[in-house]
Amino acid sequence: MSYSTPSQVVERQLEYFEGKHVLLAGELEDTFATELLSTAASVSIFTTNLAYANQMKRFDTLNVQFGANYQKQPNVDMVLLYWPKAKAEADFLLSMLMAALGKETEIVVVGENRSGVKSIEKMFAPYGRVTKFDSARRCSFYWGQCINEPQPFNLEDWYKSYPLDINGQTLTVRSLPGVFSHGELDLGSRLLLDTLPALKGSVLDFGCGAGVIGSAIKMLNPNAQLTMVDISALAVESAKETLRFNNLDGVVLASDVYSNIDGRFDNIISNPPFHAGLKTHYAATETFLEQAPKHLSKTGQLMIVANSFLRYPPFIEAAFGHCDTPAKNTKFAIYHAINA
């Protein structure tokens, strides 16, 4: 079995988990949890990634929880935290899990050195102390224990807000740590919003992140029927909150590409994701583009923004028979196609 580099480092230190009731969280991307079952008393998973949750739910011996807010399970006495790509998300997860599990909870933190995992030493200080016990394959392995009473955790406290001017109207974006467009609008989304025509009918915002694009569309096109989807539970909650805060209507769903999407749309609009953790990842977006015609009405349109170096036009051309580029700059391009 091929495991991620952090899991390979954890595999060197299995004695830390003997007889423990272990909860895995963070940047999870392999099935190492199943191997941990041979050492630990029990293994459970908390993940904000729907694809990973669905992958691991196939194993009956694992308790898998998907969501934005951890619901405490009985008997957990150790957390194995895989350091996420965003430091703010690590702080968020640590606060949530320690508040739920409380004093005496042991913690193991593992991550690639380039991801900033060393920050755990200062970040964990309010709870107790962590110490590095292993370093290999450019990863670090820490162990510690919560000895202080953690502060209560309230999801509402973690939203970050910022205003956007959209054609003279103000949209307030609300996002949780680790969500795309957290704290500021990316330049690609701005180009897409500046390029979008008036939209009618049903709109799907794929990979919605904090709900910037979908909410802006709804604000500018009040009669449009909006659906937003993302694979991340944190993104789903952020997009719902952005809609609520701006008194806008729409449906927000967790979906692994089109897994939870029914029916067809008049418009599919997206700033599709291409990062997974610290690695560049394209597979989900390629599937999204290849299957888009099946989810569009006749003469329905696809419009996406992407970094210019990403080779998406061939996938769009293969799916639609054509691909237009209505706008571009030095970094980003807008791609457009109409369903025949």
C-alpha positions in Angstrom: 0.0 0.0 0.0 1.3 3.4 -1.0 0.8 6.1 1.7 1.4 9.8 1.7 4.8 11.0 3.0 3.3 12.2 6.4 1.6 8.8 6.8 4.9 7.0 6.1 6.4 9.0 9.0 3.5 8.1 11.3 4.0 4.5 10.4 7.5 4.7 11.9 6.0 5.7 15.3 3.1 3.3 15.8 3.9 2.8 19.5 2.4 6.2 20.2 -1.0 4.8 19.2 -1.1 1.5 21.1 -4.4 1.0 22.8 -5.6 4.6 22.0 -8.9 5.8 20.6 -7.6 7.9 17.8 -9.3 10.6 15.8 -7.7 11.6 12.5 -8.3 15.1 11.1 -6.7 17.6 8.8 -5.1 17.1 5.3 -6.1 13.4 4.9 -5.5 11.8 1.6 -4.8 8.1 2.0 -6.2 4.9 3.7 -3.6 4.8 6.5 -6.4 4.9 9.0 -7.2 1.3 8.2 -3.6 0.2 9.1 -3.7 2.2 12.3 -6.6 -0.1 13.4 -4.1 -2.9 14.0 -2.4 -0.8 16.7 -5.1 1.6 18.1 -8.1 0.5 20.1 -10.3 2.4 17.7 -10.0 4.9 14.8 -12.4 7.6 13.8 -12.1 10.3 11.2 -13.3 13.9 11.0 -13.0 15.4 7.5 -14.3 18.5 5.8 -13.7 16.9 2.4 -16.6 15.0 0.9 -14.6 12.9 -1.5 -12.4 11.6 1.3 -15.3 11.0 3.6 -17.0 8.9 0.9 -13.8 7.0 0.2 -13.3 6.0 3.9 -17.0 5.2 4.6 -16.4 2.0 2.6 -14.6 0.7 5.6 -17.1 -0.6 8.2 -14.5 -0.5 11.0 -14.0 3.2 10.8 -16.3 5.9 12.2 -16.3 8.7 9.6 -17.7 12.1 10.3 -18.1 14.8 7.5 -18.9 18.3 8.3 -17.7 21.8 9.2 -18.1 21.4 13.0 -16.9 18.3 14.9 -19.5 16.5 16.9 -17.8 14.8 19.8 -17.7 11.0 19.8 -17.2 8.9 23.0 -13.9 7.5 24.0 -11.6 9.6 21.8 -8.3 10.2 23.8 -5.9 11.1 21.0 -5.9 13.3 17.9 -3.7 12.6 14.9 -3.7 15.9 13.0 -2.3 16.0 9.5 -1.2 19.6 9.1 -3.4 21.4 6.5 -2.1 23.7 3.8 -3.4 26.9 5.5 -2.1 27.8 8.9 -5.4 29.4 9.8 -7.2 26.2 9.1 -4.8 24.3 11.5 -5.6 26.8 14.2 -9.3 26.4 13.5 -9.2 22.6 13.6 -7.0 22.6 16.8 -9.5 25.0 18.6 -12.5 22.9 17.5 -11.0 19.5 18.5 -9.5 20.5 21.8 -12.7 22.3 22.9 -14.7 19.1 22.1 -12.2 16.6 23.6 -10.8 18.6 26.5 -8.0 18.2 29.0 -5.8 15.1 29.0 -6.3 14.6 25.2 -3.1 13.6 23.5 -2.2 15.0 20.1 0.1 13.9 17.3 0.8 16.4 14.6 2.5 15.4 11.3 3.2 17.4 8.2 5.6 18.4 5.5 8.2 20.9 6.7 7.5 23.3 3.8 3.8 23.4 4.9 4.8 25.3 8.1 4.1 22.5 10.5 6.7 23.9 12.9 4.0 26.6 13.8 2.3 23.9 15.9 4.9 24.6 18.7 3.6 28.1 19.3 0.0 27.4 18.2 -0.4 24.6 20.8 0.9 26.7 23.7 -2.5 27.7 25.1 -3.3 24.0 25.5 0.0 22.5 26.6 3.3 21.6 25.0 4.2 19.6 21.9 7.6 18.2 21.2 9.1 17.0 17.9 10.0 13.3 18.2 10.8 12.4 14.6 11.9 14.0 11.3 12.1 12.1 8.1 11.3 12.5 4.4 11.1 16.3 4.9 8.3 15.8 7.4 8.1 16.4 11.2 6.3 14.4 13.8 5.1 16.0 17.1 3.5 14.6 20.2 1.9 16.6 23.0 -1.0 16.7 25.5 -3.7 19.2 26.4 -3.1 20.1 30.0 -5.1 23.4 30.2 -8.8 23.8 29.9 -9.6 24.8 26.3 -11.7 27.8 25.4 -15.2 27.1 24.1 -15.5 26.8 20.4 -18.0 28.8 18.4 -18.1 28.5 14.6 -19.5 32.0 14.2 -16.3 33.5 15.7 -14.2 32.1 12.8 -15.8 33.9 9.9 -13.8 36.6 8.2 -15.7 39.3 6.4 -14.7 41.7 3.6 -16.7 43.9 1.2 -16.7 43.7 -2.6 -17.9 46.4 -5.0 -19.9 44.7 -7.7 -21.2 47.2 -10.3 -21.9 49.8 -7.7 -23.4 47.3 -5.2 -21.7 46.0 -2.1 -21.4 42.3 -1.4 -20.0 41.2 1.9 -18.1 37.9 1.7 -18.1 35.6 4.8 -15.6 32.8 4.9 -14.1 30.2 7.2 -10.3 29.4 7.4 -9.1 27.1 4.6 -11.7 28.2 2.1 -10.8 29.7 -1.3 -11.2 33.5 -1.3 -10.8 33.6 2.5 -10.2 37.2 3.5 -9.8 38.6 -0.1 -11.0 38.2 -3.6 -8.6 36.5 -6.0 -7.8 38.1 -9.3 -9.2 35.3 -11.4 -12.6 35.6 -9.8 -12.5 39.4 -10.3 -11.9 38.9 -14.0 -14.7 36.4 -14.3 -17.2 38.8 -12.5 -16.1 41.6 -14.8 -16.7 39.5 -17.9 -20.0 37.8 -17.0 -23.0 38.9 -19.0 -26.5 39.2 -17.5 -27.7 35.7 -16.7 -31.2 34.2 -16.9 -32.6 30.9 -15.7 -30.8 28.4 -13.5 -27.1 28.9 -12.5 -24.7 26.4 -11.1 -21.6 27.8 -9.3 -19.2 24.9 -9.3 -16.4 24.9 -6.7 -18.1 27.9 -5.0 -15.6 28.4 -2.2 -17.0 31.3 0.0 -19.8 31.8 -2.5 -18.3 35.0 -4.1 -19.3 34.3 -7.7 -22.7 32.8 -7.1 -23.7 35.5 -4.6 -22.6 38.2 -7.0 -24.6 36.6 -9.8 -27.7 36.5 -7.6 -27.2 40.1 -6.5 -26.9 41.3 -10.1 -29.6 38.8 -11.5 -32.2 38.6 -8.8 -34.5 36.3 -10.9 -31.8 33.7 -11.5 -32.2 30.4 -9.7 -28.8 29.8 -7.9 -27.2 26.5 -6.9 -23.7 26.5 -5.4 -21.6 23.3 -4.8 -18.3 22.5 -3.3 -16.5 19.4 -2.0 -15.5 21.2 1.2 -17.9 21.4 4.2 -16.2 24.7 5.2 -16.9 26.2 1.8 -20.5 25.1 1.9 -21.0 26.8 5.3 -19.2 29.9 4.1 -21.3 30.1 0.9 -24.5 29.7 3.0 -23.3 32.4 5.4 -22.5 34.8 2.5 -26.0 34.3 1.1 -27.6 34.8 4.5 -25.6 37.9 5.4 -26.5 39.6 2.1 -30.2 38.5 2.2 -29.8 36.5 -1.0 -31.5 33.2 -1.9 -29.8 30.1 -3.2 -29.2 26.4 -2.6 -25.8 25.3 -1.4 -24.7 21.6 -1.5 -21.7 19.5 -0.7 -20.9 17.6 -3.9 -17.9 15.6 -5.3 -18.0 17.1 -8.8 -21.6 16.3 -9.9 -22.3 13.5 -7.4 -25.1 15.3 -5.6 -26.4 17.4 -8.5 -29.7 16.6 -10.3 -31.2 18.1 -13.4 -29.8 20.5 -15.9 -28.8 24.2 -15.7 -28.9 27.1 -18.1 -25.5 28.3 -16.9 -22.5 26.7 -15.3 -20.1 29.3 -14.0 -16.9 28.4 -12.2 -13.4 29.3 -11.0 -12.5 25.7 -10.8 -10.1 24.4 -8.2 -6.7 23.0 -9.2 -4.9 22.7 -5.9 -5.2 19.8 -3.5 -3.1 20.3 -0.4 0.4 21.4 -1.4 0.1 19.6 -4.8 -1.4 20.7 -8.1 -4.4 18.6 -8.9 -6.5 18.6 -12.1 -8.6 15.4 -12.1 -11.8 16.9 -10.6 -11.8 19.8 -12.9 -11.2 17.6 -16.0 -14.2 15.5 -14.9 -16.2 18.7 -14.3 -15.5 19.9 -17.9 -16.0 16.6 -19.6 -19.4 16.0 -18.1 -20.6 19.6 -18.2 -22.8 19.1 -21.4 -24.8 16.5 -19.6 -25.7 19.0 -16.9 -26.5 21.9 -19.2 -29.8 22.6 -20.9 -29.8 22.8 -24.7 -28.0 26.1 -25.6 -26.9 26.3 -22.0 -23.5 27.9 -21.5 -20.3 27.1 -19.6 -18.0 30.0 -18.5 -14.9 29.5 -16.4 -11.8 31.3 -15.4 -8.4 29.6 -15.1 -4.7 30.3 -14.8 -3.5 30.8 -18.4 -1.0 27.9 -18.0 -3.7 25.4 -17.3 -4.6 23.4 -20.5 -8.3 23.4 -20.1 -9.4 24.4 -23.7 -8.7 20.9 -25.1 -11.1 19.4 -22.5 -13.7 22.0 -23.3 -13.3 21.5 -27.0 -13.6 17.7 -26.6 -16.8 18.1 -24.6 -18.5 21.0 -26.6 -16.8 20.9 -30.0 -15.5 24.5 -29.4 -14.0 26.8 -26.9 -14.0 30.6 -27.0 -11.8 33.0 -25.0 -13.9 36.2 -24.4 -11.3 37.8 -22.0 -7.8 37.2 -20.8 -4.9 39.0 -19.1 -1.3 38.1 -18.3 -2.3 35.5 -15.6 -5.9 34.4 -16.3 -8.2 33.5 -19.2 -12.0 33.2 -19.5 -13.2 30.2 -21.4 -16.7 29.9 -22.8 -18.8 27.3 -24.6 -22.4 26.8 -25.6 -24.1 23.4 -25.4 -25.3 22.3 -28.8 
